[in-house]
């Protein structure tokens, strides 16, 4: 990826190391091997876990005399809210979480919960791979005691349920799990469903027992997390592209020497490259498995009907949270570059 440049890594390192003496009393590490713990919610076969294995491999290849990296998948150390708290205190060093979980710590992250924020996956990737720009976003949680190192692709989110959804009207009265984010709750309610925020690890049982009627996520949730066993309809309304992010305890990061920090940052970017490759491979396999082996029906819908339902959600978010404006405008500039001629013409008509 062109944006993942050494120069960007050096800039990030300079910002991190600058605060070492202020917050950690120096950047030196003890001579004994340090256990580095990472927690996440996915299984051992998920692209994100495979990306983290690359992170571990790179750290131990280059700094194996100092660090041993241990990865805890499947919410072994708790749900995403819990592990963020553990990362804040330094009980664990890194967590992989969705950006909605960071909204309470930095308002700017709310923008990623905005429905139909990106016009395409290409635009989404272009924004997230712009390391120079994203580093200012990543530093917004410094006061909370942690900082994002890199992003992972979590695909395009759509609704899946026990009954088919063809239009927003089919969502009326359905209890749908959403991420624990006010913006996601407002979005789901605007579609006409009843939003039910809950931990990702609770979704399978909640659908199975009828506590909820469905959820919204990418196709991998159907197979990797077996949600296709209990929800047989997947509607491609494509309402969000919400990244997951690798978050590090700030005190730990600022306690690294500049050389060690560079290795950790390089490892993070390498892990993203691996995750992106695995994601593309596994998403196609997930569709085939869900349809052919699990009996899931994939439904192509008129996406514009869903967009119209949540237009006010976008406007309200921009009005109520000024912190997202700069990033939102930046994303719109990137979106514009990926619109083809027909889309630009249609957008021009809508503005008139």
C-alpha positions as CSV (number, residue, x, y, z in Angstrom):
1,X,0.0,0.0,0.0
2,X,1.4,3.3,-1.1
3,X,0.3,5.2,2.0
4,X,2.2,2.9,4.3
5,X,5.5,4.7,4.0
6,X,8.5,4.7,6.2
7,X,8.3,8.4,6.4
8,X,4.8,8.2,8.0
9,X,6.1,5.7,10.5
10,X,8.9,8.0,11.5
11,X,6.5,10.9,12.0
12,X,4.3,8.7,14.2
13,X,7.3,7.5,16.2
14,X,8.5,11.1,16.8
15,X,5.1,12.0,18.2
16,X,5.0,9.0,20.5
17,X,8.6,9.2,21.8
18,X,8.3,12.9,22.4
19,X,6.1,12.3,25.4
20,X,8.2,9.5,27.0
21,X,10.0,11.5,29.6
22,X,6.8,13.3,30.6
23,X,4.5,10.3,31.1
24,X,6.7,7.3,31.8
25,X,9.9,8.6,33.3
26,X,12.0,7.7,30.4
27,X,11.9,5.3,27.4
28,X,14.1,2.5,28.6
29,X,12.8,-1.0,29.0
30,X,13.9,-3.6,31.5
31,X,16.3,-6.2,30.4
32,X,14.0,-9.3,31.0
33,X,11.6,-10.4,28.3
34,X,8.3,-8.5,28.4
35,X,5.0,-10.3,27.8
36,X,2.8,-8.3,25.4
37,X,-0.8,-9.2,25.6
38,X,-3.4,-8.6,22.8
39,X,-7.2,-9.3,23.2
40,X,-9.8,-9.5,20.5
41,X,-13.3,-10.8,19.8
42,X,-12.8,-13.0,16.8
43,X,-11.9,-16.7,16.2
44,X,-8.5,-18.0,15.5
45,X,-9.3,-18.4,11.7
46,X,-10.7,-14.8,11.3
47,X,-8.6,-12.4,9.1
48,X,-8.1,-10.2,12.1
49,X,-6.5,-13.0,14.1
50,X,-4.3,-13.9,11.2
51,X,-3.2,-10.2,10.9
52,X,-2.3,-10.3,14.6
53,X,-0.2,-13.4,14.1
54,X,1.8,-11.4,11.6
55,X,2.1,-8.6,14.2
56,X,3.4,-11.2,16.7
57,X,5.8,-12.8,14.2
58,X,7.3,-9.5,13.2
59,X,7.8,-8.3,16.8
60,X,9.4,-11.6,17.9
61,X,11.6,-11.8,14.8
62,X,13.0,-8.4,15.4
63,X,12.7,-8.0,19.2
64,X,12.4,-11.6,20.4
65,X,15.0,-11.1,23.0
66,X,12.8,-8.4,24.7
67,X,9.2,-9.3,24.0
68,X,6.9,-12.3,23.8
69,X,3.5,-11.5,22.2
70,X,0.4,-13.5,23.5
71,X,-2.9,-13.2,21.6
72,X,-6.2,-13.9,23.3
73,X,-9.1,-14.4,20.8
74,X,-12.8,-15.1,21.2
75,X,-13.4,-12.5,24.0
76,X,-11.3,-14.7,26.4
77,X,-10.5,-11.5,28.4
78,X,-13.9,-10.0,28.0
79,X,-16.0,-8.1,25.5
80,X,-14.8,-5.0,23.7
81,X,-15.9,-2.5,26.4
82,X,-14.1,-4.6,29.1
83,X,-10.8,-5.0,27.2
84,X,-10.6,-1.3,26.4
85,X,-10.8,-0.7,30.2
86,X,-8.0,-3.2,30.7
87,X,-5.9,-1.5,28.0
88,X,-6.5,1.8,29.7
89,X,-5.1,0.5,33.0
90,X,-2.2,-1.4,31.4
91,X,-3.5,-4.8,32.5
92,X,-3.2,-5.7,28.8
93,X,-1.2,-3.9,26.1
94,X,-3.3,-4.0,22.9
95,X,-6.9,-4.6,22.0
96,X,-8.6,-4.9,18.7
97,X,-12.0,-3.2,18.8
98,X,-14.6,-1.5,16.5
99,X,-14.5,2.2,16.3
100,X,-17.9,2.6,18.0
101,X,-16.3,1.5,21.2
102,X,-14.0,4.6,21.1
103,X,-16.8,7.1,20.7
104,X,-17.0,7.7,24.4
105,X,-13.4,8.6,24.5
106,X,-13.0,10.8,21.4
107,X,-16.1,12.2,19.6
108,X,-14.4,12.1,16.2
109,X,-14.8,8.3,16.0
110,X,-18.5,8.7,15.8
111,X,-18.2,9.6,12.1
112,X,-17.5,5.9,11.3
113,X,-20.9,5.0,12.6
114,X,-22.6,7.4,10.2
115,X,-24.8,5.4,7.7
116,X,-23.6,5.5,4.1
117,X,-20.6,7.6,5.0
118,X,-18.4,6.0,2.2
119,X,-19.5,5.8,-1.5
120,X,-17.5,2.6,-2.1
121,X,-15.1,0.2,-0.6
122,X,-12.3,1.8,-2.6
123,X,-13.0,5.2,-1.1
124,X,-13.1,3.6,2.4
125,X,-9.8,1.9,2.0
126,X,-8.2,5.1,0.5
127,X,-9.2,7.1,3.6
128,X,-8.0,4.4,6.1
129,X,-4.7,3.8,4.3
130,X,-3.8,7.5,4.5
131,X,-1.5,7.1,7.4
132,X,-0.4,10.8,7.4
133,X,-4.0,12.0,7.8
134,X,-5.3,9.2,10.1
135,X,-2.5,9.7,12.7
136,X,-4.2,12.9,14.0
137,X,-7.4,10.9,14.5
138,X,-5.5,8.1,16.2
139,X,-4.0,10.5,18.7
140,X,-7.4,11.8,19.8
141,X,-7.6,9.2,22.6
142,X,-4.3,10.1,24.2
143,X,-6.0,11.7,27.2
144,X,-7.9,8.4,27.8
145,X,-4.6,6.5,28.0
146,X,-4.5,4.7,24.7
147,X,-3.8,5.2,21.0
148,X,-4.7,3.5,17.8
149,X,-1.8,2.1,15.8
150,X,-3.6,0.8,12.7
151,X,-6.9,-0.3,11.2
152,X,-8.4,-3.6,10.0
153,X,-11.0,-4.0,7.4
154,X,-14.3,-5.2,8.9
155,X,-16.2,-5.2,5.6
156,X,-19.6,-3.7,4.7
157,X,-22.4,-4.1,7.3
158,X,-25.9,-5.2,6.3
159,X,-28.9,-6.7,8.1
160,X,-29.4,-10.4,8.6
161,X,-32.4,-11.9,10.3
162,X,-34.8,-14.8,10.8
163,X,-37.3,-13.3,8.4
164,X,-36.5,-11.8,4.9
165,X,-35.9,-8.0,4.6
166,X,-36.5,-6.5,1.1
167,X,-37.3,-2.9,2.1
168,X,-37.1,-0.8,5.3
169,X,-40.7,-1.6,5.9
170,X,-39.7,-5.2,6.6
171,X,-37.6,-4.0,9.5
172,X,-40.6,-2.6,11.4
173,X,-41.0,-4.2,14.7
174,X,-37.9,-6.3,14.4
175,X,-35.4,-6.3,17.3
176,X,-31.9,-6.0,15.7
177,X,-28.6,-6.1,17.4
178,X,-26.3,-3.1,16.7
179,X,-22.9,-2.0,18.0
180,X,-23.0,-0.1,21.3
181,X,-23.0,3.3,19.7
182,X,-25.6,6.0,19.9
183,X,-25.2,6.7,16.2
184,X,-25.8,3.0,15.3
185,X,-28.8,2.9,17.6
186,X,-30.3,6.0,15.9
187,X,-29.6,4.6,12.5
188,X,-31.4,1.3,13.3
189,X,-34.4,3.0,14.8
190,X,-34.6,5.3,11.7
191,X,-34.8,2.2,9.5
192,X,-37.9,1.3,11.6
193,X,-36.4,-1.5,13.6
194,X,-35.9,-1.6,17.4
195,X,-32.2,-1.3,18.1
196,X,-30.7,-3.7,20.7
197,X,-27.1,-2.9,21.5
198,X,-25.2,-5.8,23.0
199,X,-21.8,-7.5,23.0
200,X,-20.9,-9.3,19.8
201,X,-20.4,-12.6,21.7
202,X,-24.0,-12.6,22.9
203,X,-25.6,-12.4,19.4
204,X,-25.8,-16.0,18.4
205,X,-27.6,-17.1,21.6
206,X,-29.8,-14.0,21.5
207,X,-31.0,-14.8,18.0
208,X,-31.4,-18.5,18.8
209,X,-33.5,-17.8,21.9
210,X,-35.6,-15.1,20.2
211,X,-34.3,-12.2,22.3
212,X,-33.5,-10.4,19.1
213,X,-34.7,-11.1,15.5
214,X,-31.4,-10.5,13.8
215,X,-28.3,-8.3,13.7
216,X,-26.2,-6.3,11.3
217,X,-22.7,-7.2,10.3
218,X,-20.5,-8.4,7.4
219,X,-20.9,-11.9,5.8
220,X,-18.1,-13.4,7.9
221,X,-20.4,-13.2,10.9
222,X,-22.6,-15.8,9.3
223,X,-19.9,-18.4,9.0
224,X,-17.0,-17.5,11.3
225,X,-19.3,-16.9,14.2
226,X,-22.0,-19.3,12.9
227,X,-24.8,-16.7,12.9
228,X,-26.0,-18.2,9.6
229,X,-27.2,-21.2,11.7
230,X,-29.9,-19.0,13.3
231,X,-30.5,-16.2,10.8
232,X,-31.2,-17.4,7.3
233,X,-31.7,-14.1,5.4
234,X,-29.0,-11.6,4.6
235,X,-30.1,-8.3,3.0
236,X,-27.5,-6.3,1.1
237,X,-28.5,-2.8,2.2
238,X,-24.8,-1.9,2.9
239,X,-25.5,0.7,5.5
240,X,-22.0,1.1,7.1
241,X,-18.3,0.4,6.6
242,X,-17.0,0.5,10.1
243,X,-13.3,-0.2,10.7
244,X,-11.8,-2.2,13.6
245,X,-8.7,-0.7,15.1
246,X,-5.6,-2.0,17.0
247,X,-5.4,0.1,20.2
248,X,-2.3,0.2,22.4
249,X,-1.8,1.3,26.0
250,X,-0.2,4.8,25.7
251,X,2.1,4.3,28.7
252,X,3.5,1.1,27.1
253,X,4.0,2.8,23.7
254,X,5.7,5.8,25.3
255,X,7.9,3.6,27.3
256,X,9.4,2.1,24.2
257,X,12.7,3.3,22.7
258,X,12.4,5.0,19.4
259,X,13.9,1.9,17.7
260,X,11.5,-0.5,19.4
261,X,8.5,1.8,18.7
262,X,9.4,1.7,15.0
263,X,9.3,-2.1,15.0
264,X,5.9,-2.1,16.7
265,X,4.5,0.4,14.2
266,X,5.9,-1.5,11.3
267,X,4.4,-4.7,12.7
268,X,1.0,-3.0,13.0
269,X,1.1,-1.9,9.3
270,X,2.3,-5.3,8.1
271,X,-0.6,-6.9,10.1
272,X,-3.1,-4.6,8.3
273,X,-1.7,-5.7,4.9
274,X,-2.1,-9.4,5.9
275,X,-5.6,-8.8,7.2
276,X,-6.7,-7.0,4.1
277,X,-5.5,-10.0,1.9
278,X,-7.2,-12.5,4.1
279,X,-10.4,-10.5,4.3
280,X,-10.9,-10.5,0.5
281,X,-10.2,-14.3,0.4
282,X,-12.4,-15.2,3.3
283,X,-15.4,-13.0,2.4
284,X,-15.9,-14.8,-0.9
285,X,-15.6,-18.2,0.9
286,X,-18.1,-17.1,3.5
287,X,-20.7,-16.2,0.9
288,X,-20.4,-19.6,-0.7
289,X,-20.5,-21.5,2.6
290,X,-23.4,-19.5,4.0
291,X,-25.5,-20.0,0.9
292,X,-24.6,-23.6,0.0
293,X,-23.9,-25.2,3.3
294,X,-26.0,-23.1,5.8
295,X,-29.0,-22.3,3.6
296,X,-28.7,-18.5,3.9
297,X,-30.5,-16.5,1.3
298,X,-28.7,-13.4,0.1
299,X,-31.2,-10.6,-0.9
300,X,-30.2,-7.7,-3.2
301,X,-32.3,-4.7,-2.2
302,X,-32.8,-1.2,-3.5
303,X,-30.1,0.5,-1.4
304,X,-31.6,4.0,-2.1
305,X,-34.7,3.2,-0.1
306,X,-32.5,2.5,2.9
307,X,-30.4,5.6,2.3
308,X,-33.5,7.8,2.3
309,X,-34.6,6.5,5.6
310,X,-31.4,7.6,7.4
311,X,-30.7,10.9,5.7
312,X,-31.8,12.8,8.8
313,X,-29.4,10.7,10.9
314,X,-26.5,12.0,8.9
315,X,-27.6,15.6,9.2
316,X,-28.3,15.3,12.9
317,X,-24.8,13.8,13.6
318,X,-23.1,16.7,11.7
319,X,-25.2,19.3,13.6
320,X,-24.7,17.7,17.1
321,X,-21.1,16.7,16.9
322,X,-18.8,19.4,15.4
323,X,-15.8,17.1,16.1
324,X,-16.6,14.9,13.1
325,X,-16.9,17.8,10.6
326,X,-13.2,17.9,9.4
327,X,-12.9,14.1,9.0
328,X,-16.4,14.0,7.3
329,X,-15.4,16.7,4.8
330,X,-12.1,14.9,4.2
331,X,-14.0,11.7,3.5
332,X,-16.4,13.4,1.1
333,X,-13.4,14.7,-0.9
334,X,-12.1,11.2,-1.2
335,X,-15.6,9.9,-2.1
336,X,-15.7,12.4,-4.9
337,X,-12.6,11.0,-6.5
338,X,-14.2,7.5,-6.7
339,X,-17.5,8.5,-8.2
340,X,-17.9,7.6,-11.8
341,X,-19.4,10.0,-14.3
342,X,-23.0,8.6,-14.0
343,X,-22.9,8.9,-10.2
344,X,-21.6,12.4,-10.3
345,X,-24.4,13.4,-12.7
346,X,-27.0,11.9,-10.3
347,X,-25.4,13.6,-7.3
348,X,-25.5,16.9,-9.2
349,X,-29.3,16.4,-9.9
350,X,-29.9,15.7,-6.2
351,X,-28.1,18.9,-5.1
352,X,-30.3,20.9,-7.5
